[in-house]
Amino acid sequence: MSDKLREAVLILAKKLGLKKIPDVTLITRDAVELWWDELTPDQQKARGSNFRKCFNFLMKKKLCTSLDYNPFTKNDAFVVLERKPPLDKARMHIDKEQFDELYLMAGKMGFLALQIAMKIGLYTTLRVGDLATLRFSRNIIGQELRVIVSKSEAQKGTASATRLGWSFAEHPKLWAYINEARKLARKNDECPFILSHQGKIKRHSKEKEHQRQILNDTLSKQFRDVRDVCGYDEEWAEQQPKLQSGEPRTPFSFHEVRGLSITMLVNAGFTDKEIAEVTAHESIKTTQGYQNPDDLPYMPVRIQINNL
């Protein structure tokens, strides 16, 4: 048993009042469901995948004699454990009008790399961490942008991670953004990273591989600075409708560009399943949690009663 699976078994055994791994023979579905229902939506999301793998192992070894099937299975033929709906997100969503306003302000403030990052992020749904590590030599292969989603790689390993490829013949807008980044990189000492900037101080750091490389923390801070200048700061967020808990919301961050991208893809007619494959979400519910409910389309109703 791998260390991660062993840890999962030990955590589950402890939660169910069992003292050691051999006691997993006493685990019942009712006990698992009782424990599962006590978790928060975020805890269920974080632990579900590991426990599904854990029970796959235990069932294969015929250790859980009190269980007829894996309680964390995704097979609809069995009674699956239901995940709680996600709680209201504390951070506000960003809409396209606000995005455009921030984009223009970023240009006025001289944040050219942020502008490119915003456009590529909106087009691809990539997280800021993935955007900041893109390289011309590694990620531009022929006439295609290729990316291994880092979060998926961390969870599943390189071989099983989500791999995305955008052909520039099919995505000319993305090609234009890459060319814009290439021109900027030439000005920035031939920076090998797709996102580069001058910065106030020309320096190296342990995190930087090139002096003109822009890190994801810098991109996130620049985004916050631009957001606040545009008036979408803490004070603005406190004036917006509160969470169900009564707590105030917080201003949107760069990460909400991903939510805007997903919402726009839904409005463009793509299904949640198609979008989840690109975003590397294991659950469609996660994809739906990113969507701005205020901007989602309505289904046209065509059924009607004619004999009233």
C-alpha positions in Angstrom: 0.0 0.0 0.0 1.4 3.4 -0.9 2.0 6.0 1.8 -0.9 8.1 0.6 -3.3 5.2 0.7 -2.1 4.1 4.0 -2.6 7.6 5.4 -6.1 7.7 4.0 -6.9 4.3 5.6 -5.5 5.5 9.0 -7.5 8.8 8.8 -10.7 6.9 7.9 -10.2 4.3 10.6 -9.6 7.0 13.2 -12.7 8.9 12.2 -14.8 5.8 12.4 -13.4 4.9 15.8 -11.2 2.1 14.6 -7.7 1.7 16.0 -5.7 0.0 13.3 -5.7 -1.0 9.7 -6.9 -4.6 10.2 -10.1 -3.1 11.7 -11.2 -2.0 8.2 -13.0 -5.3 8.0 -15.5 -3.7 10.4 -16.2 -0.7 8.2 -19.9 -0.5 7.1 -21.4 1.8 4.5 -23.6 3.4 7.1 -20.6 4.3 9.2 -18.8 5.8 6.1 -21.9 7.7 5.1 -22.4 9.1 8.7 -18.8 10.3 8.7 -19.0 11.7 5.1 -22.1 13.8 5.9 -20.2 15.5 8.7 -17.6 16.9 6.3 -17.8 20.3 4.8 -18.2 20.6 1.0 -14.5 21.6 0.7 -13.4 18.6 2.8 -15.5 16.2 0.7 -13.9 17.6 -2.4 -10.4 17.3 -1.1 -10.8 13.8 0.3 -13.2 12.1 -2.1 -10.6 11.1 -4.8 -8.1 9.6 -2.3 -10.7 7.6 -0.5 -12.1 6.2 -3.8 -8.5 5.0 -4.6 -8.2 3.8 -1.0 -11.3 1.7 -1.1 -10.5 0.4 -4.6 -7.4 -1.1 -3.1 -9.2 -2.4 0.0 -12.0 -4.0 -2.0 -9.5 -5.6 -4.4 -7.6 -7.1 -1.5 -11.0 -8.2 0.0 -10.3 -6.5 3.2 -13.6 -4.7 3.7 -15.8 -7.8 4.2 -18.7 -5.7 5.4 -18.9 -3.7 2.2 -20.5 -5.0 -1.1 -18.9 -2.2 -3.2 -16.7 0.9 -3.0 -18.9 3.5 -1.2 -17.0 6.3 -3.1 -17.7 4.7 -6.6 -18.8 7.0 -9.4 -20.8 4.1 -10.9 -24.5 5.2 -11.0 -25.5 1.5 -10.8 -24.7 1.7 -7.0 -26.0 4.1 -4.3 -23.2 6.6 -4.4 -22.2 9.0 -1.6 -23.6 12.4 -2.4 -21.4 15.5 -2.2 -22.8 18.6 -0.5 -23.3 21.6 -2.8 -20.4 24.1 -2.6 -20.8 27.0 -0.2 -21.2 30.5 -1.6 -17.8 31.7 -2.8 -16.5 34.5 -0.6 -14.8 36.3 -3.6 -16.9 38.2 -6.0 -17.2 37.1 -9.6 -15.8 39.3 -12.3 -17.9 40.1 -15.4 -16.7 40.9 -18.9 -17.3 44.6 -18.6 -15.2 44.7 -15.4 -12.5 42.6 -17.1 -12.3 45.0 -20.0 -12.1 47.9 -17.6 -9.2 46.3 -15.7 -7.4 45.4 -18.9 -7.4 49.0 -20.1 -6.2 50.2 -16.7 -3.4 47.6 -16.6 -2.1 49.1 -19.9 -2.3 52.7 -18.4 -0.3 51.5 -15.4 2.3 49.9 -17.6 1.5 46.3 -16.7 1.9 44.9 -20.2 2.6 41.3 -19.0 -0.5 41.4 -16.9 -2.5 42.4 -20.0 -1.2 39.4 -21.9 -1.7 37.1 -19.0 -5.3 38.2 -18.7 -6.0 37.6 -22.4 -4.4 34.2 -22.5 -6.0 33.2 -19.2 -9.4 34.3 -20.4 -9.0 32.4 -23.6 -7.6 29.2 -22.2 -9.0 29.0 -18.6 -5.4 28.4 -17.3 -4.6 29.3 -13.8 -2.1 32.1 -13.1 0.5 29.6 -11.8 0.4 27.8 -15.2 0.5 31.0 -17.1 3.6 32.3 -15.3 5.6 29.2 -16.1 4.9 29.1 -19.9 8.1 29.0 -22.0 8.4 29.6 -25.8 10.7 26.6 -26.2 8.9 24.2 -24.0 5.2 25.1 -24.6 5.2 26.3 -28.2 5.7 23.2 -30.3 5.4 23.8 -34.0 2.1 25.7 -34.5 0.6 24.7 -31.2 0.5 25.8 -27.5 0.9 22.7 -25.3 0.4 22.7 -21.6 0.4 20.0 -18.9 -2.0 21.3 -16.2 0.2 21.6 -13.1 -2.5 20.9 -10.5 -3.6 17.8 -12.4 0.1 16.7 -12.7 0.5 17.2 -8.9 -2.5 15.0 -8.2 -2.1 12.3 -10.8 1.5 12.4 -11.9 2.9 13.5 -15.3 1.8 10.5 -17.3 -1.9 10.8 -16.2 -2.1 14.5 -16.0 -4.4 16.6 -18.2 -2.6 17.6 -21.4 -4.0 20.5 -23.5 -3.0 21.6 -27.0 -4.3 24.6 -28.9 -3.6 24.6 -32.6 -2.9 28.1 -33.7 -4.7 27.4 -37.0 -7.8 26.8 -35.0 -7.1 29.5 -32.4 -5.7 32.5 -34.3 -6.5 34.9 -31.4 -4.3 32.9 -29.1 -1.5 33.0 -31.7 -1.9 36.8 -31.7 -1.5 36.9 -28.0 1.6 34.7 -28.1 3.2 37.0 -30.8 2.4 40.0 -28.6 4.2 38.2 -25.8 7.2 37.3 -28.0 7.7 41.0 -29.0 7.6 42.0 -25.3 10.1 39.2 -24.5 12.6 40.5 -27.1 12.5 43.9 -25.4 13.0 42.2 -22.1 16.5 40.7 -22.7 15.1 37.8 -24.8 13.3 36.4 -21.8 12.5 32.7 -22.5 9.2 32.9 -20.6 6.0 33.9 -22.5 5.2 36.4 -19.7 8.0 38.9 -19.0 8.4 42.4 -17.7 11.0 45.1 -16.9 10.3 45.4 -13.2 11.5 48.3 -11.0 14.8 46.5 -10.1 16.8 44.3 -12.4 17.6 41.4 -10.2 17.8 37.6 -9.9 16.2 35.6 -7.2 16.0 31.9 -6.1 12.6 31.7 -7.7 13.5 33.4 -11.0 15.3 31.6 -13.8 15.6 34.8 -15.8 15.8 38.4 -14.6 12.8 39.5 -16.7 10.6 36.6 -15.7 7.4 37.6 -14.0 6.2 35.4 -11.2 2.6 34.4 -10.5 2.7 36.3 -7.1 3.7 39.5 -9.0 0.9 39.0 -11.6 -1.6 38.5 -8.8 -0.4 41.6 -7.0 -0.5 43.7 -10.1 -4.1 42.5 -10.7 -5.1 43.5 -7.2 -3.5 46.9 -7.7 -5.3 47.5 -10.9 -8.6 46.2 -9.4 -8.3 48.6 -6.5 -7.5 51.6 -8.7 -10.7 50.8 -10.7 -12.7 50.9 -7.4 -13.3 47.2 -6.9 -11.6 47.1 -3.5 -12.6 45.8 0.0 -15.0 48.7 0.6 -16.8 48.0 -2.7 -17.1 44.3 -1.9 -18.5 45.0 1.6 -21.4 46.9 -0.1 -22.3 43.9 -2.3 -24.9 41.2 -1.2 -23.6 39.2 1.7 -22.9 35.5 1.8 -25.7 33.1 3.2 -23.7 33.1 6.4 -24.1 36.9 6.7 -20.4 37.5 6.1 -19.3 40.1 3.6 -17.7 39.1 0.3 -14.2 39.9 -0.8 -13.1 41.5 -4.1 -12.3 39.2 -7.1 -8.8 38.2 -7.8 -6.9 37.0 -10.9 -8.3 33.5 -10.3 -11.8 34.8 -11.0 -10.7 35.4 -14.6 -10.9 31.6 -14.8 -14.5 31.7 -13.7 -15.3 34.3 -16.3 -13.7 32.2 -18.9 -15.8 29.1 -17.9 -19.0 31.2 -17.8 -18.3 32.6 -21.3 -17.7 29.1 -22.6 -21.1 28.0 -21.2 -22.7 30.9 -23.0 -20.9 29.9 -26.2 -22.8 26.6 -26.1 -20.1 24.2 -24.6 -21.3 21.6 -22.1 -20.1 21.4 -18.5 -18.4 18.1 -19.4 -16.5 19.6 -22.3 -15.3 22.5 -20.1 -14.4 20.2 -17.2 -12.1 18.3 -19.5 -10.2 21.5 -20.3 -10.1 22.8 -16.8 -9.0 19.4 -15.5 -11.8 19.3 -12.9 -12.5 15.8 -11.7 -16.1 16.8 -10.9 -18.5 18.7 -13.1 -19.8 20.3 -9.9 -16.4 22.0 -9.5 -16.8 23.5 -13.0 -20.3 24.7 -12.2 -19.0 26.3 -9.0 -16.8 28.6 -11.0 -19.7 29.9 -13.1 -21.3 33.3 -12.5 -25.0 32.5 -12.0 -25.9 36.1 -12.9 -24.5 35.6 -16.4 -25.6 32.0 -17.2 -28.0 31.4 -20.2 -31.6 30.3 -19.7 -33.0 27.3 -21.5 -35.7 28.2 -24.0 -39.0 26.4 -23.2 -40.7 24.9 -26.3 -43.2 22.6 -24.8 -46.7 23.9 -24.5 -50.4 23.0 -23.9 -52.5 23.8 -26.9 -56.0 22.6 -25.7 -56.6 25.1 -22.9 
